[in-house]
C-alpha cells in the first residue's frame, strides 16, 4: 500500500528550511542538499543579483564585482531539477517537479511563500499579473492563480499538440514552445478557458521562447534561432532566422543583439537589428554544454550545465570574455560519511563536503578539488580514498573535514573506477585492468602487490576474509582469492543477466546491483560454485547496493532508494522506498540513516522506518483513514458497520511514533494532535477481537 501523507502546515509557517518530499513507503526524508548542474539563471539587475538554478537548488549570488561573485545563500531547495525560473519584483518563481514561490527581499534568507506540485515535469514559466503560466512538457500549459502564494490554484489548462517546453506571455496571449509542433499562440483572455488562435511551425525542436516587443525569439535547437512577428497572434509568422548553429538551447534579445546559448558553439552573439539579415558577431566557446542565458547590461550569464554559471563580458560583441564562474557540483555518483559530514563524489567538481548538523537544510562547508573526475571512494575512519578516473586513487586525511589534506596517491595504469580498503590493503576496480591490490601501510608511498585482469570492466569490489567480490559489468560477479596478494586467482564466477554495477557481501550471500535486472542475490557459501538464490526486479536500474542485517539498500536510478528484505533470499520483499527527485546512483549507511547520491540533485538523507510495516493488512481498516487535519485536529471517519462485520468489530486506532511506540489512543471523529512535535507518525488500526493483524498508515506532521 502506498503512503498516505497528512500534513499539519499553516500557510504562515511555510519555510524554505523544509526538505522536499518525494513518494515513499516506510521512509522519511531527513534532509537534502540537492545541488547539481545548472539549467537556468535569472538576474536582478537593479540589485546585482543572479539566481543560479543548480540541480534542485538555487544559489543566490552577488555579482557587484563580476570578476569575484559572492554566494549569499543556498537555502532554496526544490523537488527535482530546476528547469526554469521567473523573477517578478521581489518574488522568485521556480519550477521543476513543483512550483515554488519565494520572497527574495533579503537575498541571504529567501522565504518560501507557497508551493504547488507540478502536473508532470514543469520546464518553463512566465508570470503576468495574478497568474503563473507553466509549460508542463507532456501535459501542456497550466494557468495558476498565484495572487495568494499560500493558496495556489489551477484555473485553466491548454493541452498542446506537442510537448510544451516553454511559454512567454504578451498581453492576453501566451506563446508556447511546443517542441516538434512549433510555436502555438494561445488566447488567455479567459484564464479558465485558454484557446489556441494561431501557430507557426519550426524546422527544429522548438524548446525556448523569449519576447522583445512584438517579436518572438525561438531557440529551435538544430533549427537555430527563429524570429517571429507576433503583432497578430492569429497570424504569427516567421520573419527571420539564423540557422548556422548546432543546437540552440535558449536565446535572449537585448537592444540590437541576440544572445544564444548553443550546445556546441557556446555563447553566440547575433546582430538582429535587421531581422531579414541576421549577422553573427562574436562567441565565447570555452564551454561544456550550455542550456540557458540571461543578460544584464554588459554581462551575460551562461548556464553551462556542470560547468556552472559563466559570467561573460559582452561589452565587446566581437570578443566576449569570461570574467568568472559560479561553480556548481557535477553529477553525484557516490557518497560517504565522516562524522557529521557527508562527502559527495561529484564528478569533475571534486568531493563536496556537506555539513549535516543544521537539520533539514545541510550546507556545503568545503570542497576537496581532485585532479580528475571523482567516480568512486571509500571511507575508513578519517581517511578517504578517492578514485579519480585517469589520476588513480588519492588518499586524503579528513581529520579536519574543512581542510582535507592529501597524504598519498597511487597512479593506476588504467582508469580507476572505484576503491575498497580493508586493513592495510587497497583494492582498486580498474576499468580495463580488473582488480589491482596495493599495500598502503605507508600511505605516502603505496606499493603495488598484485593484479588480476577480469574479463569485463571492473566497476565495484568488496573484500570479505580472503576473497574479493568484483562487479564486472557485462561479466557479472567474479570471485577472486586474494590470500596471496601477489598471485590473485579467480575461484568462481556467476554471470548475471545484465550489467553488474554494484556489489556487497554479508555472510553467505552477495547482492548484485544488476542494472536492468534489478537485485540479484547470489549464494556464495561455496565460492567455487556460486548460484542465484533469488532476485528482486526493481522498477528502474539498480546501480549500487549496500547490505545491512536482513536488508539490501538498492540505489535504483530513476526509482530512488529501494530497501528489500532478503531474509528469505528466495522470496525477497520490498519493505521501504524513497523516490528521489533525480536518479539514485549511490547509497551508504551511517547509523539509522541512508545517504543517497542523487546524480543531478546532489544528496538526500533518509531514515527508513522498518520496525513498523506500513499497510500490511489493509483489510483490517474500518475507517479507511478518510482523515484530514484542520487546525491541529486529526479527523477519523466513524466505524463503518459493514467493515465492522468483516473485520470482527470496529477497529481501535492508535497513534505511534517512528520507533513504533504508542503516543496516544485515537477515536472516530476529532482527535487533538496540536501538541505533536513535527515528524513521522503512524496510525495503527487493530480489530477489537484481535482476530486480524493491524493496518498501518503513515502521517507526516510538519509545522
N, C-alpha and C positions, 0 to 999 in steps of 0.2 A: 504494500500500500504506500502511496506517495505521502509526503509530509503535508500536514495541514498547518500552515503558519498563521498565527494570530498575533497582531502587534498592538501594544499599547503605545500610541505615539501621538501626542498632542502636536498640532502644527507648529506651535511656538517653540517646541522642544527639538525640532529637527536640527541636526548639526552635521557638519562635514566630518566630524570625528566618529561617525558610524561606519563600520566596514560594510562593503556591499555584499548583499546576499545573493547566492545562486540556488538552483534547485538542489535539494539534499534529502538524505534519509539518515536518521540517527547520527547526524554530524552537524556541528555548528561552526561557523566562521568566527574565529577569534580575532584575527587581524589580517590586513593585507597591505602590501606595498606594490601597487600594480603598474609600475612604470616600465616602459619599453620603447620601441621605435616610434618615431614621430610621423604622423599623417598630416597634421594641420597646425597652423599658428594664426592667431588673430592679434591685432595690435591696437593699443590705446595711445594714439599719437600725442594727445594732449598731456598725458602723464608719463610718456616714455616707458610704457609697459608692454611687454609681449607675454601672451598667454600661450605656452607651448604645450600642445597635446602630445603626450608621450606614453604610448600604451594606454592604460586605463587611468592615467593621472595627468594633472596639469601642473607644469612648472610656471610660476609667476616670476617674471624676470624684469628687472630694471635695466634698461639699455641707455640710460643717460650718457654713459660712456660706452659707445657701441664696440669699442675695442676690448672692453673688460666688463661685460654684462654681469649683473649680480642676481643670483636666485634669492627671491624673497620668501617663497612658500612652495611646499609640495604637499599641501593638505587636501587638495581636491582629488578625491578618489571616485571613479565612476565604474559601474559594472560593464565590463567589456572594453575593447579598444575604442578610443575616442576617434570618431571618423569626421566630425565637423563641429564647429563652434560658431557662435554669433554673439557679438558684444553690442549691447544697446545701452548707452549711458553707463551706469554702474552695475548693470546686470549682465552676467555671462550665462549664455545658454549652451549646454554641452550635450551632444548625442553620441550614443554608441548602441548598447543594448537597452538604454533607457535615456530619458530626458532629465537633466538636472538644471535647475535654475539657481544661480548663486549671486549673492551680493558681494561685489569686489570693491566696495568703497574703501576698505582697508585691504590693500593687496597682500599684506603679510598674514592676514587672517580672514580668508574668504568664508562667508556664511552661507550654508545651504538653506535656501528658501522653500524649495519644493522639488519633488521627484515624481516621475511617472514612467512606468515601463513602456518601452517602445513596442510597436507592432511588428516584431521581427528585428532585423538589423537596420538601424537608422544610419544613413550615410550622408545626409545633407539637411541643413536647417537654415531658414531665414525667418526673421521676426518683423512683423509690421503691426503697429497698434497693439491691440489686446491679443493678437493671435500669433502662434508659432506654426510655421508651415514645415512639415517634416517629411523628407523623402525617405521612405522605408523600402528600399530596393525591391523586394519581391512582392510587396503588398501595396504599392502605390503611394499616394500623397495623403497625409493626415493633417487636419487642421485642428489645433488645440487652443482652447481658451486659456491663456496664461495670465489673465489680469489679476488673479489671486494665485500666486505660485504654490500656496499650501493646498490648493484645491484645483489642480489642473484637470481639465475635462476635454474630451474629444467632442467636437461639434460637427465635423464633416470629413468626408473622405472622397478622393478621386482615385479610381482603380485604373492606372495607366496600362496601355497595351504591352509595354516592355518592362524594363527594370528601372525603377525610379531611383537614380543615384544622387541627384541634387536638385535644388529649387532656388529660384530667386523671385522676389515679388516686386511688382511695379504697379502702384495704384490698386486697381481692382482685378489685377491679373497675376497669376502665378505661372512661371515658365519652368517646366520640369525637364531636366536632363534625363532622358528615358532610354539610355543605352542604345541598342540597335534600332529603336523606334524614334530616334532623333529628339527634337525639342517639341514638347506639347505645350500649347498655350491654353490656360485654364482660367475661366472667369470665376473669381471668388467673391463677387459682389454679394451673393448669398452664401455665407460661410458654411451653412448647413447643407448646401446643395451645389458643390462646385461642378462646373460644366466645361468640357473641352470646346474651344471655339476655333482652334486652328492648330497647325503643326508644320514642321519643316524637317525633312529627313536630312541626315548627315551620312557621309561615307564611312566613318569610323564608328567607334563605340562612344557615344555621347555621354560623358561622365560628369562634367562640372560646368556650371554656367555662372557668369557674373554680368552685371549690368553697368553701363556707362550712358547716362541719359536715355535716349531711345534706341540704343544699340545693345545687342546681346553678344557677349564673347563666350565662345563654346570651346572647352577643352575636349577634343574629339579623338583622343588617343592617337592612333596611327593616321587618322584623318587630319591631324594638325590643329591649327586654330581656325575656327569658322566665325565669321562676323554676320550677324543678322539684324535686320531692321524690324523692331517690334512696335513701331508707332501705330500700326494697325494690327492688333493681336490676332484678328481673324485671318489676316493675310501675312503672317510672319514669313519672312523670306531671307535667303542668304544674299549678301551684297558684297562680300569679300572673304578672302581666306589666305592662309599661309600654310602650305602642306609639306614643306621641305623639312619635316621633323620626324622623329621616330615614334614617340609616344607621349603626347601632351596630357599631363595629369591635372593641371589647373592653369588658368590664365586670368590675369587682372590688368585692367587698363587704368592708367593714371596720366592725365594730360594727353600728349600725343603719342605716348608709348604704351605698349602692352608687354607684360612680363609673364613668360610662360615657363612652367616647371615641366621639364621633359625628361623622361626616364634615361635617355642616352646622352642628350646634349647638355643637361644641367639647367641652369638659368639662362634663358634666351630672351633678349630684348628686341622688340619689333617696333618699327615706326609705323603707326596706324593712322597718321593724320589724314592720309588719303586711303580710304578703305579699299578702293579699287586697285591700289598699287602698294601693298604692304611690303616693307623692306626690312630685312634682318640687319641689325646693328652688331652689338657685341654679345658675348656669352661668357658665363663662368661655368667651366666644365669639370672642375675637380670635385665631383660628387659621387654618391653611391647609387641612390635610387629615389630621386625627388618625387614627392607626392603633392606638395602644396606650396603656395607662395602668397605672401602678404607684402604690401608696400607702404612705407611711411616716409614721405619726403625723399631724401637721397639714399634711403636704406631699403633693401629687400630682405625679407625673412624667408628662407627656403627650408621647408620641412623635408629633410633628406633621409627619412626612414631611420635606420640605425646609425646614420651619420649625424643625427641630431638636427638642430635648427641652426642653419648657417646665416650669419648676419653679413650681408654683402653691400658694399658701397656701389651705388649705381649712378653716382654723380657724373661719371664719365660713361655715357651709354655705350661707347665703343669698347671700353675696357673695364668691366666690373671687377671688383677685387674683394675677396673675403677679408673682413676685419676681425671676426671672432666666430666662435661656435659654442652654442649651448649644447653641451654633451648630454646624451640620453643613454640609458642602458641598452645593450643589444639583446639578443634572444636568450631567454633564461632556460638553460638546459639541465642544470643540476643545482642542488642546494645542500649546504652543510650547516652545522650549528656549533658555535664556540661560545659557551656561557650564555649571555643574554643577547648575542648577536647571531643573525642569520647571514650566511655567506652565499651569495648568489653568483653562480657561474654564468656570466652574461656576455658570451661571445667575445667580439673584439674589444668590448668596453671593459674587460677585465673582471675582477671579482668585486661585486658591490657588497659593502659591509653595512648591514641594516640593524639599527638599534631597535630591539623589540621590547623595551622597557616602558614604552609610553602608551600602553593599552592598545586600542583597536587601530590606531594610526601610527605604525612604525615610521621611522625616518632614516634616511641614508646618513650614516655617520662618517664614512670614509670610502675610498676606492683603492683597491690594490691593482695597479696597472701591470699588465702582463705583456710580454714581447710578441705574443700571437694570440689567436682565438682560444679562449678557455672552453674546452669541450668535456672536461671531467675533473673530479677532485675527490680526495678522501681526507677526512678529519680524524686525527688521533691526538687526543688531549689538546694542547695548544699549538700543535703543528698541523699545517695544512699542506697537502701535496697536490699540486695543481698541474693537470695535463694541458699543455699549451701547444697542441697541434704540431706545427713544424719545429717548435722550440723545446721539445721534450717535456720533462717534469721539473717544476720549480718547487723547492722545499722552503716553506715560509713559516717563520715564527710569529704566531698570533698572540703571544703573551699579552701584548698591548694591542687590542684589535684596532685602535685608532692609528697605530703606527706599525703595521706589519713589516717584518724585515726578512728578506730572502737570505737564507743561511747556506744554501747549496742548490745545485741543479744537476740533472743528468740529461744530456742531449741525445735523444734517441736517433738512430739512423733513419727511421721512417716516422710517419705521423703518429703521435701519441693520442689515442682515443680516450683512455681512462687509466686510473691508477688505483691500486688497492695495497694497503700496508698492513703487514702482520709481523709483529716483533721487530726485528732489525732488517727486514726484507721488504722491498718494494716490488710489486708485480704490475707491470705495465702492459696494458692491452694496446698493441701497436698495429695500426691499420693493416699493413701488408706483411708484417714480420711475425705476427702472432703474439706469443707471451714472452716478455723479457723480464728476467729476475735480476734484481740489483740489491747489493748489500749497502745499507745506509747506516751502519754502525757509526761511521763518521759522516754526518750529513753534508759536511763541507766538501767531502771527496767521495762520492758514491762510486762503487766498484761493480761492474757487471759480473754476474756469476754464471748465467746461462740463458739460453733462448730456445723456445720451441715454436716452430713455424706452423701455425694452424692452417688448415686448408682454406678457410674463408677469411673474413675480415673480423678480427677480434674487437668486440665492442665493449664488453664488461668482463671483469674477473672477480671472483671471491675465492678465498682460500679457507679451508677447514682441515685441521690436522696437517697431513702431508699431501693433500690433494687440492689442485686448483681447478675451479669450475669456470669455463670460459664460454660466454655467449658469443658464438662465432658467426653471427648473422645468418647467411644462407646455408651454413653448415651446422646449425643447431648448437647443441651442448657438447663441448669437448671436456673430458675429464683427464687431467694431466697429473702424474705423480711428480711432486717437487721435493721428494725426500732427499734426493741428491740434486741440489740446485744446478750443479754443473752439467748434469745429464737428465734434464726433464724428459719424461716419456709418457705418451698417451696410453691410458689403461682402458678407456672406454669412451663411447660417444652415443648420443641419441639425436637423430636428425629430426628436428621439429618441422611442422608443416609450412611455416612461413619464415620470416627473418627474426632470429633470436637477438634482441637488442639489450635485454636486461636479465640478470640472474641473481638469485640469493639462495642460500642453503641453510637449513636447520635440521638437525637430526639426520634422518634417513631420506629426506626429501629435498629436491632442488626445485625452485619455482622459476619458470622462464617467462619473461615478457616477450611474447612472440608476435608482435605487431598485429597483423590482421587476424591471427589465430588466437588472440587473447592470452589467457594464463594457462600454461601447461605445467602440470605437477608431475615431476619425474621421481620415481623411486630409485635412489642411488645406494641402497643398502649393499648391493653388490656392484661396485664401481665398474667392474669389467662388463656388466650386463645390465645397464640401466633400462628401465621401461616406464612407459607412461601410466601413472596410477589414476589420473583423472585430468579434466580440464574444465575451464570456465571461459566461455566465449564472450569476452567483454564487448560492449556495444561499439567501441571505436578501435583505436590502435594502441595496444599495450606496448609502452616504450620503456618502462622501468618497473622494478618490483622490489619491495622490502618486506621481509618476514619478521613477525613478532608474535610469539606464542602460537595460537591457533589461527592467526590471521595473516593473509597476504595483502599488502597495500600496493595497489597497482596504479601507476600513472598512465591513464588511458587516453592520452591526447585529447581529442575534442569532447570526451565524456568526463574529463576531470579525474578525480580520485575514486577508485573503487576498492572497497575493503571486503575481502572474500574470506569466509570461514572455510578452512581446509582441514578441519579436524578429522573429517571423513574425506580423504582425498578423492575417493571415487564419486562423491556427491558434494562438491563444493557449493556453497550457498552465499549469495550476496547479502551482507549484513548492514552495510552502510555505504553511502557515497556522498561526494560533494562535487557538483558540476562547476568547475572553474570557468571563468568567462572566456578564456582563450584556448590553450591547448597544453595539458599537463604532460611534461616531458621527464620530470624527475621528482622523486619523493625521498624524504628521510624522516626519521622519527627522533624525537627528543622528549623524554618524559611521556606525558599523555597526549602530546600534540604531533600532528603530521605537518611537515613543511613541504610545500609543493612549488616546484619551479614551473611557472605557467607560460613558458615560451614568450609570447608577445605582451603579456601582462604581469611580468615580474613574479612576485611572491605572494602566496596565500598560505595562511596558517589556520589549520582547522583542528577541532577537537572531536574525535568520534565519541559517541555515547553508546558503547557496546554492552553495557550492563543492563540496559532497558531495550528490549526489542520492540520496535515500533510496528503496529499494525499486524501482529502475528495472528490474532483471531478476530477479524473484523465482525464475524457473525455474532460476537458476544455483545455488540453495542446496541442498546435500545434507544440511545439519544442520537446516534449517528453524528454526534458532535456538530449539530447545526447551531454553532455558537458564534457569539460576537462579543467584543469587548468595547464598552462605551463608558468613558469617564471612570475607568478603573473597576468596572463591574463585568465579570465573566458570566455570560448567559448560556445556560444549557437548556435545550428543549425538554419538555416533560416526557416522562416514560411513555412509550407507545404500547398499547395493550397487546397488539399482535406480536411485537418483539418480545414482550414480557412472556407470552406463552411459549414462543420458540426458544427462548434462552433460559427458561426456568425461573423467571422472576425479573423484576426491574433491576437494572444494574446499580452498583454502588460506586460512583466515580470518586477517585482520589487524585489529588494533585501531588506529583512527585518532583523532586529536583533532579538535576542532571545525573547525580550518582544513584538515583533510584530510591532516595529517602523520602518518606512521607512528609509533605509540607502542610496540607490541610485536607479535610474532607470536603467534598463538593455535593451539591444537591441540584435537582432540576430547578431552573429559573435563575435568579440572581445570586451571584457569589462575589463578595467584595474582595478584589485582588489588588487594590490600590497600594497596599503595603509591600508588595513584592519587589525585590531588587531586580534590575534588568538581568536577563539571562535566558537559559533554555529550561523549560519545564515540560512535564508530561502529564496528560490526563489518562489515568488507567481506569478502565471500567471492568468490574467483575460481577457476575451474576450472584444473586443472594444465596442461591442454594449451592454455589461453588461447583456446579457440575461441569463448567467450561472454563477454559483459560481466559485471561483478560485481553481486552483490546487496548492498545496504547497509541495515543496520538500526541504529537509534539506541538508545543506553543513556544514561540519566541517572544519574549517580553522586552521591549525597548522603551526608552523614555526620551 
